[in-house]
């Protein structure tokens, strides 16, 4: 299981409001603070005349463990449903950078050499152990390497890191999206994977026009 569980605010039929985090602001949940702060997720219970129950869902697309496409930057680019099914399913390689710690205050900079084991059309899952401000930086050279290998998807707690506010961070982000490489943020439990290669499944909602979608991501490992 590589996805976070989302905890909505619930408005029940009896008028009671259930808050996942009572101290949070009205109608907002903050389960995914590493993916942009508070994200809207509200369920409103409804009941049909035949007495069956249902829920209305009010949510942001960039919520929890989610995939984003180039449409996030340019509304004319392909949306979630424009990508073939095999974008979301396939062989994935674990790139473990847990040992890439800052030296004398300088963050480690990833290079093409750090991605030598990535094969053409791989799904790339990036594993780390450091907070964003100390994690290795994805350089433009490393990003170009992954683009040249035509990887389908890059995922992780943050699929790439950089110095917030710099041109390089924005350029790397844009490079991936301009080449229609899907980015998955908010992944968990990558440290529980024991194999270097796994079979990944992370299907989005099939809603036309979305720039992003929450996904249920899992990794399947071969038994020893």
matplotlib code that plots the C-alpha trace (Angstrom):
import matplotlib.pyplot as plt

x = [0.0, 1.6, -1.3, -2.4, -5.9, -7.9, -10.1, -13.0, -15.3, -18.7, -22.1, -24.5, -28.2, -29.0, -27.3, -24.2, -20.9, -17.9, -14.5, -11.4, -9.4, -11.7, -9.1, -8.8, -10.6, -14.2, -14.6, -10.8, -8.7, -4.9, -4.0, -1.5, 0.6, 3.6, 1.5, 0.4, -1.1, -4.8, -6.9, -10.7, -12.5, -16.1, -18.8, -22.4, -24.7, -27.9, -30.8, -32.9, -36.7, -36.2, -34.2, -30.8, -27.8, -25.2, -22.7, -21.9, -18.2, -16.6, -12.8, -9.7, -7.9, -4.5, -5.4, -3.5, -1.4, -2.2, -1.0, -0.6, -0.2, 1.1, -2.4, -1.5, 0.6, -1.0, -4.8, -4.3, -2.1, -3.4, -5.5, -5.6, -7.9, -5.8, -2.9, -3.0, -3.7, -0.1, 1.0, -0.4, 0.7, 4.0, 7.5, 8.9, 12.5, 13.2, 15.8, 16.9, 18.5, 18.2, 22.0, 22.3, 22.6, 23.8, 27.6, 28.7, 25.2, 25.1, 22.3, 23.3, 22.6, 21.3, 23.0, 22.4, 24.7, 22.2, 19.7, 21.8, 19.6, 16.5, 15.4, 13.5, 9.8, 10.3, 8.1, 10.5, 9.8, 12.1, 12.7, 14.4, 14.6, 15.1, 12.7, 12.2, 14.7, 17.5, 16.6, 18.7, 18.1, 16.8, 19.0, 18.1, 20.7, 19.1, 15.7, 16.9, 18.3, 14.9, 13.1, 15.6, 14.7, 11.1, 10.0, 6.2, 5.8, 7.9, 6.6, 7.6, 6.7, 7.8, 8.8, 11.6, 13.1, 14.8, 15.4, 12.0, 11.7, 14.6, 14.5, 16.0, 13.2, 10.5, 12.5, 12.7, 8.9, 8.2, 10.5, 8.7, 5.3, 6.3, 7.3, 4.1, 5.8, 3.2, 4.3, 2.9, 3.2, 2.4, 3.4, 4.1, 5.6, 8.3, 10.7, 8.8, 9.7, 12.5, 13.1, 14.8, 12.2, 8.4, 5.2, 3.4, -0.3, -1.6, -4.9, -6.5, -10.2, -11.4, -12.9, -12.4, -10.6, -8.8, -5.3, -4.7, -6.3, -6.0, -4.9, -4.7, -1.1, 0.3, 3.6, 3.7, 6.9, 8.0, 8.2, 11.7]
y = [0.0, 3.2, 5.6, 7.7, 7.3, 10.4, 11.6, 13.8, 16.2, 14.4, 16.1, 13.4, 13.1, 13.8, 17.2, 16.2, 17.3, 14.9, 16.5, 14.4, 17.1, 19.3, 22.0, 22.6, 25.3, 24.8, 22.2, 21.6, 18.6, 18.7, 15.1, 15.9, 18.7, 17.7, 18.1, 21.7, 22.2, 21.9, 20.2, 20.3, 16.9, 17.0, 14.2, 15.1, 12.1, 11.9, 9.5, 8.5, 8.1, 4.3, 4.7, 3.9, 6.0, 7.8, 10.6, 13.8, 14.3, 17.8, 17.5, 18.9, 16.9, 17.3, 15.4, 12.8, 10.4, 11.9, 12.0, 15.2, 15.7, 18.5, 20.0, 21.3, 23.9, 24.2, 23.5, 22.4, 19.5, 15.9, 15.3, 12.2, 10.2, 10.9, 8.7, 5.0, 2.5, 1.2, 4.6, 3.6, 0.0, -1.7, -2.5, 0.0, 0.6, 1.8, 4.6, 4.8, 8.1, 7.6, 7.9, 11.1, 13.5, 17.1, 17.6, 20.8, 22.2, 21.5, 19.2, 16.3, 17.0, 14.0, 13.4, 11.0, 8.5, 8.2, 6.9, 4.4, 1.4, 3.0, 1.3, 2.7, 3.1, 2.3, 3.7, 5.4, 5.4, 7.7, 6.7, 9.0, 9.5, 13.3, 16.2, 18.2, 21.0, 18.4, 15.9, 15.4, 17.9, 16.8, 18.7, 19.5, 17.0, 14.2, 15.2, 15.1, 11.7, 10.4, 12.1, 10.6, 7.2, 7.9, 6.9, 6.8, 8.0, 9.3, 8.9, 9.4, 11.4, 14.2, 12.9, 15.4, 18.0, 21.3, 24.6, 26.3, 29.5, 28.7, 28.6, 25.1, 23.7, 25.3, 24.2, 20.6, 20.6, 22.0, 19.6, 16.6, 18.0, 19.3, 15.7, 14.2, 12.4, 11.8, 12.9, 11.2, 13.0, 11.9, 8.2, 6.4, 3.1, 3.1, 2.1, -1.2, -2.3, -4.8, -5.5, -3.2, -3.8, -4.2, -4.3, -0.9, -0.2, 3.3, 4.0, 7.4, 8.3, 8.2, 11.7, 13.6, 16.9, 16.4, 17.8, 15.5, 12.7, 11.0, 7.4, 4.1, 3.0, -0.4, -2.2, -6.0, -7.8, -11.3, -13.8, -15.1]
z = [0.0, -1.2, -0.8, 2.2, 3.6, 3.1, 6.0, 4.9, 6.8, 6.8, 6.9, 8.1, 7.4, 11.1, 10.8, 12.7, 11.2, 11.7, 11.5, 11.0, 12.8, 14.9, 15.2, 11.5, 9.5, 8.3, 5.6, 5.2, 6.0, 6.4, 6.0, 3.2, 4.5, 2.3, -0.9, -0.7, 2.7, 3.5, 0.8, 0.5, 1.0, 2.1, 2.1, 2.3, 3.0, 1.0, 0.9, -2.1, -2.0, -2.0, 1.2, -0.2, 1.0, -1.1, -0.7, -2.6, -2.8, -2.9, -3.3, -4.9, -7.7, -6.1, -2.9, -0.9, -3.1, -6.5, -10.0, -12.0, -15.7, -18.0, -18.0, -14.5, -16.4, -19.8, -20.1, -23.7, -22.7, -22.2, -19.2, -16.9, -19.2, -22.3, -21.0, -22.0, -19.3, -19.3, -18.0, -14.6, -14.6, -15.1, -14.0, -11.6, -10.3, -6.8, -6.7, -3.1, -2.1, 1.6, 2.0, 0.0, 2.9, 2.9, 3.2, 4.9, 4.5, 0.7, -0.5, -2.7, -6.4, -8.4, -11.8, -14.7, -13.0, -10.1, -12.6, -14.4, -13.5, -14.9, -18.2, -21.1, -20.3, -16.6, -13.8, -11.4, -7.6, -5.6, -2.0, 0.6, 4.3, 4.6, 4.9, 1.7, 2.7, 3.1, 0.4, -2.8, -5.6, -9.0, -11.4, -15.0, -16.2, -14.2, -15.4, -19.0, -18.5, -17.3, -20.2, -22.7, -21.2, -21.8, -18.3, -17.9, -14.4, -11.5, -8.0, -4.4, -1.3, -3.6, -7.0, -7.2, -4.9, -5.3, -3.7, -3.4, -5.5, -7.8, -11.6, -11.7, -9.6, -11.8, -14.9, -13.8, -13.0, -16.4, -18.2, -17.0, -17.7, -21.2, -22.0, -20.6, -17.8, -15.0, -11.5, -8.4, -5.1, -1.6, -1.8, 1.5, 2.7, 0.0, 2.8, 3.2, -0.3, -0.3, -4.0, -6.5, -9.0, -8.4, -10.3, -9.8, -10.1, -9.5, -11.4, -11.4, -11.6, -15.2, -15.2, -18.5, -18.3, -14.9, -14.7, -11.6, -9.7, -6.4, -7.0, -5.1, -5.5, -4.7, -5.4, -5.9, -5.0, -6.1, -3.3, -2.4]

ax = plt.figure().add_subplot(projection="3d")
ax.plot(x, y, z, "-o")
ax.set_aspect("equal")
plt.show()
